[in-house]
Amino acid sequence: MYFRQFSLAALVSVVASGVWYYRATPGQQGDLINNSAPANTPQSPLHIPVVSLSQGYESAKLLKVYDEESCIRELASAGPVTKSAEVQSSQQHTMLTPEEATQKLRRLEKSHSVPRGRGVLRYDIVQLPSNNPIEDDHAEKLVETSHDLPSSDEPAREISIRETSDWMFWAIFDGHAGWTTSAKLRQVLIPFVTRELSKAHNNMTRRGLDGSSRSILPSPESIDSAIRQGFLKCDHEIVHESVAKARKANTKSAAADLLGPAFSGSCALLSFYDSRSKDFRVACTGDSRAVLGRRGPNGLWTAQPLSEDQTGGTPSEMARLRAEHPGEPNVVSHGRILGGLEPSRAFGDAHYKWSKDVQDMVKKNWFGRTSPALLQTPPYVTAEPVITATRIMPDKGDFVVLATDGLWEMLTNEEVVGLVGKWLEKHPMNQSPRSTAASSTSTSWTQSFLGGGASQSELGKTGITLPVMRPSGEHSKGGQRETIRQQQWNIQSGDERFVVEDKNVATHLVRNALGGRDRDMVSGLLTLSSPFSRRYRDDLTVEVIFFGDGEGGSDALQDAEASASKVAKPKL
């Protein structure tokens, strides 16, 4: 376990492999703790980053997460971009048995319970590489915010109410043409967004204190704008500021290092949950997808997409690109940008953003490719996200699935939501790594999911049928792309192909995406090695977040039964 002292101002901008946890009190320093627990202590508590941010109403004003200069220093000292590779000292290509396939499926799974009584109960994660190293990445962060609210009939300088809430972030990154952009986003995207959110809150506070307005919380539009600015400023650093730094360094080695995240690219799907408002925002850049599962009065789950895939084949994206680049009929060709790149929004991908002059200079002085033949009016690709906001209903047992496009090539929204619903029938969450207090939390969660006091035997009568509402008629596809892998693998549609075998729900989804009950198919797809495996399956990153009402606490626990016994080393 690795310990290091940081100032409170610097801590909030740290994002590491998986989740890093921090606890501190105002004016004190704390320890940054890696969540990679030793294998012999799988149930040791993982400290949630309970960062007390209020330093008194007059000094902190409202929700001062950190000052901009501190964030800039932290972003500048994020360290080298690194990735844990799959390569071992010796490799052997051999047929995997079903048991060995299961071990491979579960090797990168993690599960965390979050018993804080603020709407989030648990989240599960799994990754399955196809590329070596995997080009996907992910990041999670939880920050407790504390601020003081003046009452309407008192001077603003007098404190009347102190309120705390949680900001929770989950992000997945689907890299392409290499892993460096997604790894860079793991390090810096959440800090960029958090900095802009902090500025939005502090700006509203100033307007509240000078008497011009009593509204001290930012509007939904300003929150969306802050997230959008965080994305765009992050991409500007990757694509454009890197060139300025390379010019200044003026060496090939420095250019190769600085421009790496610009040469490759990555989609990003970031979700942001505010426990005070219960608003769940999804910011999508690219073709990863978020889907909400909510149980209806009839006991069946409904699948509500919270994002739209952004590719050259998406009608809205095609219309946007053609409007932005009039007179360029091939701005989208065969569903790809300039006939090459499929995602229409992405970080990095400087090949589609730099001017021809810049690309020629980069190629001449350092390293680079010849600019696209169809390049006329860049940029053609943007990192600007499309943002949606949804009010979460913890009392209904809502859950959200975030996944890179590799999952959606195999399963529909309704299949994914139905599979989670089926998993909940077998895993009612009443077995918790916590003590008695958490047991009552899990029980109330189970009852909300299972419609009150319904018994397992009653709910098991559906057999192999997934408990999900399926759209019909002209809305049957709901704007989704075809599940092309099912066609490629010649898999027949139908719920009978699914199975429930895993305690980690994200792993459960990946298993069923690869064949489910057909163990030979699962073993065969996992036996294929990189790079040939990429012809049949993409890198997969899946994250499932469960919401619900529960008792509050101060710690998070890694669920040993739903997590790999050996956690990967930190990537930073």
Secondary structure, 3 states (H helix, E strand, C coil): CCCCEECHHHHCCCCCCEEEEEEECCCCCEEEEECCCCCCCCCCEEECCEECCCCCHHHHCCCCCCCHHHHHHHHHCCCCCCCCCCCCCCCCCCCCCHHHHHHHHHCCCEEEECCCCCCEEEEEEEEECCCCCCCEEEEEEEEEEEEEECCCCCCCCCCCEEEEEEEEEEEEEEEECCCHHHHHHHHHHHHHHHHHHHHHHHHHHHHHHCCCCCCCCCCHHHHHHHHHHHHHHHHHHHHHHHHHHHHHHCCHHHHHHHHHHHHCEEEEEEEEEECCCCEEEEEEECCCEEEEEEECCCCCEEEEECCCCCECCCHHHHHHHHHHCCCCCCCEECCEECCCECECECEECHHHCCCHHHHHHHHHHCCCCCCCCCCCCCCCCECCCEEEEEECCHHHCCEEEEECHHHHCCCCHHHHHHHHHHHHHHCCCCCCCCCHHHHHHHHHHHHHHCCCCCCHHHHHHHCCCCCECCCCHHHCCCCCCCCHHHHHCCCCCCHHHCCCCCCCHHHHHHHHHCCCCCHHHHHHHHHCCCCHHHHCCCCEEEEEEEECCCCCCCEEEECHHHCCCCCCCCCC
